[in-house]
Amino acid sequence: MPHLDLNLYLMVLRGELPPRALVDVGFRHLLEVCGICREEWETYSRMPNRLKRQEASPAEPDSAVASAYGPSAERLDERRKMVAESRRRARRDFRELMKTPADQRQARVVQARARFRSRGLAELLLEESRRVLRSDAREAAELAALASTVLLWTPRALEASWGQALHARALAHGANALRVAGDLEEAAAGFSATRRFLAQHPLNDIEAHAEIARLEASIRLDQRRFEEAEALLNRAALLANQGGLSEELARSLVKRAVLHRQQGRFDETLEDLERALSSIDPKSDMPLFLSAVGTLALTLCDLEKYAEARQVLDDTEQWWDEVDEPWWTLRLRTLEGRIAFGLSDLERAEILFTGVLDSYRERGMVYDGAVAALDVALVHLAQGRTSEVKRLAAESAPILRSGSIHREALAALALFEEAAREERLSAATAQGIRRYLEQARHRPDLVFQRP
């Protein structure tokens, strides 16, 4: 664990952290660097509460005092059984809620007398929310909200520090899920609610503060409020580093790398990714690892280092092969297509991009399909196949009439359709439209500037 950073003190002075959080970090640092202090603390931790409140009676036999320094085997066994039973009930309640129609889950929790009230259940719901985020953001938001409801109805949960931290995390994850679903207004309101809760309930939990800052940075990224996003990610990275939270630190670094890439700060992007990848275990967090690898390959493509990007994917091929989620497969195929295009392997690029486009259309993913269509169009333009570009543009017409994507994106696609139909679509224009669609994915207010 690193030494206490000056910025940590400044966060306390600005009211961004309670003073107790600083004490906790300092105490953990002391235990790490001093073996004597660590040994004494471990001895104290094993003592029963009655010996912490008062000294043992001089009349008490030595053997009794010695045995008091640790619970008996029977009590340990009893405690393990209680914890196991609590977890079993939480898993049972979780399965029961997952079988319940989504629009009835909240009512079922509220109307129950004793069931659906536990820390374990709230943790399982939040874990499931994180798991389904990429595949169903709306479901993820509902599960995070359900975790909050469970805590609100669990007796004294919000009076305990663990309950306050878990509730704040659930609020932030719910807001982030709304962001991913494209509802930036509701997402912003969710993060405001999270901040109000933290103001009313100062947390000593460094990990919760780091995670919430990282999640809030995501919406600032989508809003292109880069300075605020970077400040939040710097805070998240600092807290994670000070708390010795290697996984959370890696998450913050990967997210900051995404920010730096969007700003064209490629050296800093590569630096953050190198640092993050050095501490990510793909076996324990495959999505985070692949996200870092994917961002690294994209950055190398931005730098036109396509052979290096190809090598990155080759070196991590075994991990991509283990993923059984369509989203990751489509991302990999898009990356491979971009690398093939950069290496002038137009035939392979066409096969890869066309496969991605067909997959998006089969799934009814209109916006992603529009981006993929631009990728295919770029290949056809490079091949001089203007008739194929016109065909692609004609297939975009139903999308323009459907109203299923926001107005500015429709304007961009209308330009694509018009220019292709009139055989005046250039590669630069197609590239500009594609770049806009990527930037505007979660930003319907981003104005489209005609190239």
N, C-alpha and C positions, 0 to 999 in steps of 0.2 A: 504494500500500500504506500502511495507517495506521501511526501510531507504535505502539510496543510498549505493550500495555495492562497495567496493574498486575495484573489477574486472571491474565495469562499467567505472570507471576512467581510468583503464589500457587499456580498449578497445579503448577509445578515444585517448590515448597517442600512441597506436599502429596504429592508423588510421583506425580501423575497424568500428568506428562510428564517425559521425561529432560532433563537440562540441555542436551544437545546440540541438542534441538529449539528451545530458546530462542535458542541461538547461531545456528542456521540462519535463523530468522525475522529476527533482528537483522541478519544478514549480507545477506539479500535486501533488507531495508529500506535498508541503507547503499548498496547498488548502485543502488537506484531513485532515491535523493535526491542522490547524488553522481556527477556525470558522470565525474570524473577516476578515482575508484575503480572505476567500471564499466568504463572503457576499459582500465585496467591489468589488471583481472581477465580481461577478454576476451582480452587479449594473452597473459596467462599460460595461459589455458585452451587456447589454440591451440598452445602449446609441447609438444613430445614429452616423454615421461617422463624420458628421459635428461638433458634440459636442466633439468628440475625437480629432479633429484637432485644435479646438480653444474654448475658454470659451464662454459661452452664453452671449449675449449682456445684460448689466445691464438694458437697457430700455425694455427688453422683459418681458411681464407679467409673474408672477409666475405660472399661470395656463399653459401657453405655455411651460415653462421650464419643468414643471412636466409631461406634456403629451409627451415631447420629449424623455423621458426615456424609452419609449416603442412604437413600431409601433402601428398604429391604428388597430382596429378590421378589417377595410376594407382592409388595406394593408396585414395583416396576412392572411385573407381569399384569397386575390389575389395570395399571394405567395404559399399557399397550393394548389390552383388550378393549378398553373404553374408546381409545382413539380409533381402533380398527372398526368398532361398531358404528362410531360416528361417521366414518368414511363410507361404510357400507350403506347407511341410511341416506347419505348425501347422494351416492351413486344411484340408489333406488329412486329417490325423488327426482333426480336429473332425468333418468330414463322415462319416468312417468310424465314429466313436463314436455319432453321431446315428442311423446306420443300424442300430446294434447294439441289440437289445432292452434296455430300461432295467435289468432285473434282471441283465444280464450285463456291463454296462459296467465296473463296478469290477473284476471279475475279469480282464477283458481288459487293463485298464491294468496291473494288478499282474503278470500273467503274461507280458506283453510283454518282449522283451529290450532293444530300443532305441527302439521307437516309443512315442508317447504320453508323452514326457518333454521338456517344454519350457515356458518361460515363456509363449510365445505361445499355446499350447494352453490353459493354465490361465486366461489372460485371456479367451480366446474363450468358454470354458465359463462363467465368471463373468458375462460380458456376456449370454450366452444365458439364464442364470438370472434376471437382472434383467428381461430382455425378456418372459419367459413368466410372471412372478410373478402377474399379475392373472388370467391365463387358466388357469393350472395351478400352484398353489402347491406341490403335492407334487413335481411335476417340477422346479420351481425349486430346491427343497431338495436334491433328488438331484444336480442339476447343480452346485450349490455344493459339495456333499460330494465330487463327482468332481474338481472343480478342486483341492481340498485333497489328494486322493489323488495327482493328477498331480504336485503340488509335492513331496509326501513321497517320491515315487519318482524325481524329477529330481535327479541328482547335485548335491550342494552347494547346492541351491536354498534350503534353510532356513538355510544359513550366510550367505547374502547378505541385505542389508537389503531389496532388492526382494522377495525370496522370503518373508521374514518378514511384510512389509506385506501382500502378496497373500494369504498364508495367513490372516492375521488377518481380512482383509476377507471371505474366503470363509467362514470360520467364522461371522462376523456375518450375512452374507447368508443362509446356510443356516438360522440361528436365526430370522431375520426371516421367511423363507418358511414355516417351521413355524408361526410366529405367525399368518400370514395363513391357513394351512390350518386354524387353530383348535386346534392342539395347544400350548397355553400352557405346559404342564409341560415338554415337550421343548424348546420355544423358550427357556424360562428356563435350562434346563440348557446349551443351546447358547451363550447369552450368558455364562454362568459359565465355560464352557470358553474362550471368547474372552478373557475377563479374565485367566484363569490364563496363557494363552499370552502376553499382553501383559506380565504381571508377570515372566515368565521371559525375554522378549525385548523390552526397551524399544525402542520405535520412535522414530526422529527424524522420521517421515513425518507432517506436520501434517494432510494431507488424509485419511490413513487414520484418524487419531484422531478427526477431525471426523465422518467418515462413520459410524464405529462408534458414536460417541455418539448420533448422530441415529437410527440403526437401533434401538439399545437403548431410546431414549426411546419408540419405538412400542409396545413391550411394556408399558412402565410406563403408557402411556396406556390400553391395553386393560385393565390391572389397576386402572385408576383411581387409581394412585399418582401424583397430579398433581405434587406437590412434586418428586419424584425425576425425573419426566419433564421438568419445566421446567428443573431444574438441568442435565440432560443436554443439552437443546436450547440453553440459554444457552451451555454449553461448546462445543457444535458450532458455533454461530453465531460465537462469539468466535474460535475457531481458524480457521474459514473466512475470517472478515474479516481476521485478522492475516496469513493466508497468501495473501491476494489471490485466494481461490477463489470467484469470483462464482457459479458454478453450485451449488456445495455450500452456500454461504451462502443462496441462494434456497431450496434444498430444506429447510434448517433453519428458515428463516422461515415457509415454508408449513406445515411440521409444527407449529411453535409456534402458528401461527394456528389450526390445528385444535384444539390444546389450549385456547387462550384462548376459542374459540367454545364448547367443551364446558363451560367454567366460566362462561359468560355474560359474559365480558370482551370485549364487542364492539368497543369503541374500540381496544383493543390488537390485536384480530384484524384490523381494517381497516388499522391502521398497519403491521403485519407484511406483510400482503398487498400493500399499496401499494409498500412497499420491495422486496418480492420481484419483483413484476410489472415494476418498472422495469428489472430486470436480466435477465429471462428472454427468450430469443429463441425464439419458438414454432417456428421452422424447425429449430432444433437440438435442442430438447427439448419436443416437443409434449405428452407426458403430464404433465410438470411444469407447463407453462403451463395446460393444461386443469384440472388439479387446483386450481391457484391461482384460476382464474376460477370454477370450480364452488363452491369454498369461499366466495369473495366473494359470489356470487349467493345461496348458502344463508344467509350472515350477514345480507344485506339482507332476505331473507325473515323471518329471526328478528326483525328490527327492524320488520317489517311495511312495508318500503319496496319493495313489489312492483313498482312502475313502474320504479324504479332497477335492480332485479334483472333485469327484462325488457330494459332498455337494455344492461346488461352482456352478456347473451346475444346481443342483436342486434349489438353492436359486435364480437363475436368469432365471429359466425356462420360466416365463411369457414374458420376453423380447425376448428370442430366438423364442418363438411362434409367436411373432408379425412380425418377419422378413419374407419378401416374396421374398427373393433373393436366387437363387440356390447356390451361392458361400458360403453364411453364413450357409445354411443348410448342405452343404457338409463338411464344417469345423466342425460343431457341431457333425455330425455323425462320423467323423474321431476321434474327441476328445472322444466321448462316446465309440468308439471301442477300443481306446488305454486304457481307464480306465477299460473297461471290461476285456481286455487282462491282464492288471496288476493285476486285482482281480481274475484271473484264471477262469473267466466266458467265456470259449473259444467258446461255442455255440453262445452266444450273440455277441461276438467279430467278429466271422465269418460272421454272418448275416449283421452286420453294415459295415464291411470292404468290403464285396462282393457288397452290395448296392452302396457304394461309387464308387467302381471300375466300376460297370455297368453304373453308371451315367456319369463318365468321358468318358467312351468309346462311349456312345450314343452322347456325345457332341463333340467327336473328339479331346478331350484334351489328347494328347498322353503322354506328360511328366507327368502330374498329374496321369494319369492312370498307368504309370510305377511305381510311388511311391505307389499307392494304391495296385498294384499287389504284391509288397514286403510285405505290411501289411497282405494281405491274406496268402501269403506264410509262414510268421512267425507263423500264427495260425495253418496252416496245419503241419508245422514242430513240433510244440508243441503237436499236436495230433498224430504224427507219420504217417501221411498220405502222404508218399513220392510220391505216384502215382499222387495225386492232385497237388503237387508241380511241378512235371514234366509236367503236363498238362498246368499249368500256364506259365511255362517257354516256352513251345512250342508255346503258344499264343503270346509270346513276339517276336518270330522270324520275323513276318511281320514288326514289329516296327524297328528291327535291319536293315531290308532291305530298309526301307522307306527313311532313311536319314533325318527324320524330326526333330531329336534332335542332339545336338552337339557331336563331336567325343568322348570326354572323357566320356560323359554319355553313349554313345553306348558301350564303352569298359566295363563300369560297368555292363550294362545289358547283354553284351555278357558273362561275367563271371557268372552272375546269370543263364543264359540259359545253359551254359556248365556244371556248377557244379550240377544243378538240373537234367539234363539229365543223368549225370553219377552217380547220387544218392550220392553225396558227399557234398551237400550244408548244411552247419551248420547254426544254428541260429545266431551265432556271425558274420559269413560272410554275411548273409542276412541283418542283422542289420547294418553292416558297409556299404553295398551298398546303403541301404535306406538313411542312414545318409549323404553319399556323394551326392546322388541325391537332397536332401533337400538343402545342402550347395551350390550346383552348379546350382541351379535353374536359377539364373541370372548371373552366372559366367562361361561362356564356357571355360575360360582359366584355371579353377581350375583343376589341374592334379589329376587323379584318382589313388590312391595307392592301389594295390591289397592287401587285408587282408592276 
